[in-house]
């Protein structure tokens, strides 16, 4: 394989470029994840605009917070 080294790069440069490539791959995957989360939140916000205006004035549907538990 060393006879096909067209770029004549040394061992250190080869490892450095490999490490840089791995970091860039990870950064790209993280960016894709963040963009996906943003798109999901954006779609949810857009779908929320389809709800009637009265739905924003209704009380919270969480009944476990407003339940009378008989505690003093």
Order of alpha helices (4+ residues) and beta strands (2+ residues): alpha-alpha
